[in-house]
Amino acid sequence: MNEEKRKELALRGSKGLVLKRKLGTSFIINDDIKITISEFREDKVKVIIDAPNEAKILRTELIIDEADTTSNLR
């Protein structure tokens, strides 16, 4: 996925799959990425991502911040 597509995905509203999971449960993405819900605290959820080293995992808020910074420089 190119950088422009990542920014577009990060900025758009959520229209994907929504899952409700209990503490300690997991789900699999693309047969090789496992997401486990490991902790709940007030307004935060801790997840464990077990993925191959080559999998690129980005936090959307960092992509959005980067897009804002880049657009402000133009």
Rosetta blueprint (number, residue, H / E / L):
1 M L
2 N L
3 E H
4 E H
5 K H
6 R H
7 K H
8 E H
9 L H
10 A H
11 L H
12 R L
13 G L
14 S L
15 K L
16 G L
17 L L
18 V L
19 L L
20 K L
21 R L
22 K L
23 L L
24 G L
25 T L
26 S E
27 F E
28 I E
29 I E
30 N L
31 D L
32 D L
33 I E
34 K E
35 I E
36 T E
37 I E
38 S E
39 E E
40 F E
41 R E
42 E L
43 D L
44 K E
45 V E
46 K E
47 V E
48 I E
49 I E
50 D E
51 A L
52 P L
53 N L
54 E L
55 A L
56 K L
57 I L
58 L L
59 R L
60 T H
61 E H
62 L H
63 I H
64 I H
65 D H
66 E H
67 A H
68 D H
69 T H
70 T H
71 S H
72 N H
73 L H
74 R L
